[in-house]
Amino acid sequence: MRLAFSIALRFLKSGKGQTILIALGISVGVAVQIFIGSLIQGLQISLINTTIGSSSHITITSENDSKTIKNWERTMYESAISSPNITYISPSIDGPASINYDNESASVLIRGFLLEDGDKIYKFKDNLYEGRFPAKTGEAMIGKDLAIKSNTRVDDDISLITTSGRVYRIKITGLFDLGVSSVNDSWIVTDLETAGDILSIDGISSVEMQVDEVFAADSIAKDVQYTVSGEDLKVDNWKDLNASLLSGLNGQSVSSYMIQVFVLVSVLLGISSVLAISVVQRSKQIGILKAMGIKDKDASLIFVFQGLMLGVLGAILGVGLGIGLLKMFTTFALNPDGKPVVPIYLNGGFVGLSGLFAVLTSSIASLIPARITSRLNPIEVIKNG
């Protein structure tokens, strides 16, 4: 085995041009894998964070006549113990209202939370660009677009008109920007007590949850549905409510896998063909080695070792090239605000797996020339030159 390795290394050194060409081919394949895979992973994470990262993954609502959950503390407790994968949970009160401004009116959505719990889901504090968090009853925050439209500033009072015609004045302590136009244009966020008072609701509208693994939300929702008591409670999850988004994400994943498979196949065929030609080029040397007593197994191992070394070299170069491409992409492909068009997610496990696949592919590709070598007749090779 040591002899086969030494001969394989000598063959690679003697044909430096061919060795460099194969290694570059492998490295390009690995770099494409890493670049495409990381780009699509980054795009998916960005889409998830934008669409559902700061929202409820699982929501419990009531189907009774009042559309409220009366014994909500119990429902929250049962939900929390239903699965260890639930990270945040918060009750909420929701209801429509309207505000008047400059002889116009706008529809708004009153959203009441246990504010600290609601903030863990919606990240209000992180997106509060002016003012402060509501600290007491009668205070609220509004979205950026609504503040601009109604010319509302921090510490201003606004009048809310409920569907029953009741007027309620509330003080605005902060302005937030969650990056979603429909939310920024309509949400008025306050505490549970204030929202319940404005909307005259006894109980809560829903229990909202986030989970640690967003793509397992549907299975976790089934655990919640099984655990919570009350026949009128309905449990929804983001996957069922966003089928088109989920289909798009799955389509991206499938296309990424297909690209990577075709890259691997092209690398495998390229290495196999080049090494097979190498067998023909070095058939006389192989014949002489066999005539000198080298076994067929060791002769075959020469090309297996060649494939293995080429795979390792190409994987190392490919990982460096792939990371370099990602760095260039995040440096030059920027939005007007200076942020990358797609935030790249570099997964160390995926990078290592791409390199490992290159090594395995090269080793598999070397089996074809290795088989050809084992069948060479030394007498015929030497005789025919």
N, C-alpha and C positions, 0 to 999 in steps of 0.2 A: 504493500500500500504506500509506503514511503517512497519507493522507487517510482511508482505511478505519479505521485504528487510532484516529485522532482522533475520528471519528464514533462508533465503538464505545464509546470511553471516555466520550463525552458522553452517549450513551444510558444507560450504566450509572449515571452520576452523576445523571441526571434522574429515573431510577426507583430511588431509593435503597432503598425498602422491598423492591421485587422483587429487587434485587441482594443485599441482606442475607439475604433468605429463601433464595435459591439457594445462596449461599456457606455458610450454616448447614447446609443439606441436604447439601452436599458434605462439609463438615467432620465432620458426624455419621457419614457413611459411612466416611470415612477413620479416624476415631477408633474406630469399631466394628471395622474391619479390624485396626488396630494392637492394640487391646485383646484381641480374640479370638485373633489369631495369636500374640501374645506370651504370653498365658495358656496356650495349648495347648503352645507350645514350652517354656515353663517347666515345665509339668506333665510333659512327656516327658523333659526333662533330669533332673528330680527323680526320676522313676520309674527311669530308667536308672542314675542315681547310687546310688539306694537298692538296686536289684536286682542290677546287674552292675558298678557303678562300682568297687567294691572286691572284685572277684572275677576269676576267670580267664575270659578271652574265648575262648581256644583251649586245649584240653588234649590232650596226647598220653598215651595209656595203652598198656599191652601186653596182648595177647590170648593170651600163652603160658600154660603151666600154672601158673607161679609168679606170674603177674600183675605181674611186675617188669621194669623196663628195666635191663639189665645195663650196657651201654656207654653210659651216660646222658650223659657229657661230650660224646661225638660227636653224640648226638641233639640236645643243646642247641646245639652249634655249627652243625649243619646247619639247625636251626630258625631260628636267629638270622640266617643269611645268606639264607634263603629269601625274605624280604620286608623292604624298608626300613620298612614300616609297623608292624613289631613294636617296641613301646617297652620292655616289661619282660618278662623271662623268668626262671623259677625252677624248680629241681627240687623235688619234695616226696615225702615218705614218709607214707603214711596207713595207719591200722589201728585196729581196735576194741579196747577194753579196758573195765575197769570199776573203780569205786572204792567203798569201803565208808565209811559215815558214820552215826553214830547208829543202829546196828543195821539200817541200810538200805544198799542199793547202787544205783548209777546207771551206766548205760552212757555211755561217753565215746568220743571220737574223737581218737586221737593224730595230730597233724599236725607233721611235721618239715620244716624248710626250711633253705636257706642263708639265715639270718635277714634279712640286709640285702636280699637279692633278694626274699624273700617279703614283706617289709614294703612294698616298692614296689608290690606288687599289692594287698595286703590292708590297708595303712595301719594296722598294729598300733600303731606309736608315736604316731600322731595320736589314737588311741582308747584309749590307755593312761591310765586315770584314777587309778591308784594303783600304786606300786612302780616297778620298772625293767625294762628289756629283759634277757632272759637273756644272760649273758656267758660262760658256760662249760658244759661237759658236766654233765648232771644237773640243770639248771635249766629252768624252764618258766613259761609264762603261762597263765592260765585265764580263761574268760568270766565276766562279772558274775553271771549267773543261777546258774551252777555254783558260784561262790564263795559266794553267799548260801545256796544249798540245802545245801551241804556244810559251811557255817560255816568256810570256809577264808580265812585272811588272808595278807598278804604275809609271807614268810619261814617259813611253815608247810611241813611236809613232808606229802606224801600218798602213799599206797600204791596202785599200779596193779596190777591183776590182769589178765594177758593171757588170751587164749582157750586157751592151752596150760596155764594154771594157774600160770604164773610170777608172782612178786610182785616189783615194782620200786618202790623209793622215789625220789621226785623232789621237789626243792625249788621252791616257788612264789615267783617274784621279782616278778610283776606281775599286775594285773587289768585286763582290757580290756572295752570295750563297743562292739561293731561295729554295734549297732542291729538285729540280727537275732536273734530269740529262739532259734531252733534252733542257731545258732552259739554264742551266749552260754551256752547250757545244756549244751553237750557238748564244745566244742573245748578241747584241751590242746595248746598250741603250744610247740615246742622246736626244737633244731637237728637237722640230719640225723643226726649221729652218735648222739645220745641216742635219737632215734626208731628208728633202725635197731637199736640195742642192745635197746630195750624190745620191739620187735616181731620181732626176730631175722630181719630182712630184709637180703638181700645185693643191693644195687642200690637203685633208687628206684621209687616207685609211679607217678609221672607227671611230665610237664614241663608247666608252666602258663605261659601268656602273656597279656599285654594288648596291644591294638593301638590306634593313634591314632584310627582311625575305626571305632567299634563296629559300625555297620551294614554294614561291609565285611568283617566277621569270617568269613563263609562263604567268600568268594572268597580271602581270605588263607589260610584253613585248607586250601584246595585246593593253594595254592602250597607250604605246609608238607608236606602229604601227598606231593606229588610229589618234594620235595627229600630228606626224611629216608629213610635206608636201614633196611631191616628189614621183612619181610613181616608180622610179628606186631604192628606198631605201628598203633594206631587214633587218628585225629585227629578230635576233636569240637569244635564251636563253639557259643556261647551261643544263636545264632539257631535252630539245629536242636533244641536242648534246651529252648527257651522259646517254642514256637510260639504259645501262647495270649497271652503278653505281647506278642510281635511283632504279632500280629493286632490286639490292643487299640491299640497305638501307631499302626498303619496306619489303623485306624478313626478315631482322633482326627484324624489328618492329613487324611483324606478329608472328614470333617465340617467341619473348619476351612476347607478349600478351598471346599466347597459354600456355606458361610455367606458367605464373601468374594465368591464369584461372584454370589450373589443380591443382596448389598449393591451391587456394581458395577452390576448390571442395573437395580436400582431407582433408583440415582443417575442412570444414563444416561437412563432413561425420564422421570424427573422433570425433568431439565434440558431434554430435547428438547421436552417438552410446554410448559414455561414459555416457552422461546425461540420456539417455534412461535406461541404466543399473542402474544408480543412482536412478531412479524412482522405479525400482523393489526393490533395496536395502532398500529404505526408504519408501516403500509403507505402512508399519505398522504405522510409524510416521505420514504419510500423512493421513491415515485413522483415526487415533486418533484425529488429528487436525480438520478433517472434522466433526467427531462426536461431537467435542467440539463447532462446530458452524462456523468454518472458511468457507468462501464461495469458490465455485469452481474457481471463477475468481482469488481470492487471492492465492489459492493453485497453480494455473497455473503460477501466477506471481513469485512464489518462484524460479522456474527454468528459467524464463525469466531474472530475476535479476542475477541468477547464471551465465547465458550465457553472460550477459552484463559485469559483473565484471571480468569474466575470459577473455573476449575480451579486456578490458581496460588493465588488467595486462599483457596479452600476447603481446599487441601492444607496450606497454612501453618497455618490455624486448626485443621484436623483433627489434624495432628501434635502441636500443643500440647495439644489436648483429650485425645488418646489417651494421651500421656505423663502428663497430669494424672490421668486415670482409673486408670492403672496405679499411680501414686504413692498415690492414695487407697486403692486395693485393698490394697496392701502395708502401709498405715498402719492400716487398720481391720479387715481380714480376717485375724485372727491366731489362732494356736493358743494353748492355755493357757500354753505356755512363752514366749510373746511373739514367736515366729517367724511369718512369713507362712504362711497355709494352703498357698499355692502360691508358691514362689520365682519371681519374674518374671524372664524372660530377655529383655532388651531388645536386639534385634539392629538395629544401625544400618542395615545393608543392607536389612532387611525394612521398616523405617520409611521409608527413602528410596524403596523400591519402591512402597509403599502410596501415598505422595504422588504419585509419577510416574504410577501407574495412575489416580489421580483426575484429573490433568491430561489424560491421554490420553482418559479416558472423557468428560470435559467437551468436549474438542475434537471427538471423534467425535459426541457428541450435537448439537453445533452444526451438523453437516453437513446435518441435516434442514431446519432453518429456512433455512440458507444456500441449499439447493436451491429452497425455496419462493420465496425472495427473487429468485433468478435468473430465475424464470418470471413475475414480476409485470410487467404491461403498464402503463407509466406513464400512458398516456392514459386507460385504463379506471379505474385507481385514482383519478386526479384527478377524473374525470368522476363517479364514484360516491361521491366524498367519503371 
